[in-house]
Amino acid sequence: SLPVVKVVESVVDDQGITVTYETNFSLPKVSTKDEVIAFAKKKDGELLVNRQLRGAETTGTLLIPETNLNADDVACCYIFVRSADVKKASNSVFIALNK
């Protein structure tokens, strides 16, 4: 499996949930082409998802877009990474949202 994603910061604002994470692209088994996937489940059952390539910067930022989102509307939020060939994945990591 791949190393877990380390979340540096999470922010909920009028554009959605912005998650900043360490890319760890220099670790073994890690590729800049791996896909980072974040998802949030709202209390009404709606699932919000976004994904992007890990990239080669020290940190990455991923936005789960949802206008006028309030942290109190979110039941849970997680992030994980899967390999570019989709054969391996990290464990998911809970994202604590600032309320």
C-alpha positions in Angstrom: 0.0 0.0 0.0 1.0 3.7 -0.3 1.9 6.0 2.6 -1.0 7.8 4.2 -1.6 11.4 3.3 -0.6 13.9 6.0 -3.1 16.8 6.2 -1.5 20.1 7.0 -4.6 22.3 7.1 -8.3 22.2 6.2 -10.6 25.2 5.8 -14.3 25.4 5.1 -15.5 28.6 3.4 -18.0 29.8 0.9 -16.2 27.9 -1.9 -16.1 24.5 -0.2 -13.5 22.5 1.7 -9.8 23.3 1.0 -7.4 20.7 2.1 -3.6 21.3 2.2 -1.5 18.1 2.4 2.1 17.0 2.2 2.8 15.3 -1.1 5.6 13.1 0.2 6.7 12.7 -3.5 10.2 11.8 -2.4 9.2 8.7 -0.4 9.6 5.2 -1.9 6.5 3.9 -3.8 5.3 7.5 -4.3 4.8 9.0 -7.7 3.9 12.6 -8.7 1.3 11.0 -10.9 -0.5 9.3 -8.0 -4.1 10.6 -7.5 -5.2 12.3 -4.3 -8.9 11.9 -3.6 -10.8 13.8 -0.9 -14.5 13.4 -0.1 -17.0 14.7 2.3 -20.4 13.4 3.3 -22.9 16.0 4.2 -25.5 15.3 6.9 -28.2 15.2 4.3 -26.4 12.3 2.6 -24.9 14.2 -0.4 -21.4 13.0 -1.2 -18.8 15.6 -2.4 -15.7 14.4 -4.1 -12.7 15.9 -5.9 -9.4 14.4 -7.1 -6.1 15.6 -8.5 -2.6 14.4 -9.2 -0.2 14.4 -6.2 2.3 16.7 -8.0 5.9 17.6 -7.3 5.5 20.5 -4.9 6.2 20.0 -1.2 2.5 20.5 -0.4 -0.6 20.2 -2.4 -4.0 21.9 -2.1 -7.3 20.3 -3.1 -10.7 22.0 -3.1 -13.9 20.0 -2.7 -16.2 22.6 -4.3 -19.5 23.4 -2.7 -20.8 26.9 -2.4 -22.1 28.2 0.9 -21.0 25.1 2.8 -21.0 25.3 6.6 -18.7 22.9 8.6 -21.8 21.9 10.7 -23.4 20.5 7.5 -20.6 18.0 7.1 -20.9 14.5 8.7 -17.3 13.4 7.8 -14.4 14.2 5.5 -11.6 11.9 4.4 -8.6 11.9 2.0 -6.5 9.1 0.5 -4.2 8.5 -2.4 -4.1 5.8 -5.1 -1.3 4.9 -7.4 -1.3 6.0 -11.0 -1.9 2.5 -12.2 -4.8 2.2 -9.7 -3.3 -1.0 -8.2 -2.4 0.4 -4.7 -4.0 2.9 -2.3 -3.2 4.4 1.0 -5.5 4.1 4.0 -7.9 7.0 4.3 -7.3 9.8 6.8 -10.0 11.7 8.6 -9.9 15.4 8.0 -10.9 17.5 11.0 -12.8 20.6 9.9 -12.6 23.9 11.7 -16.0 24.8 13.0 
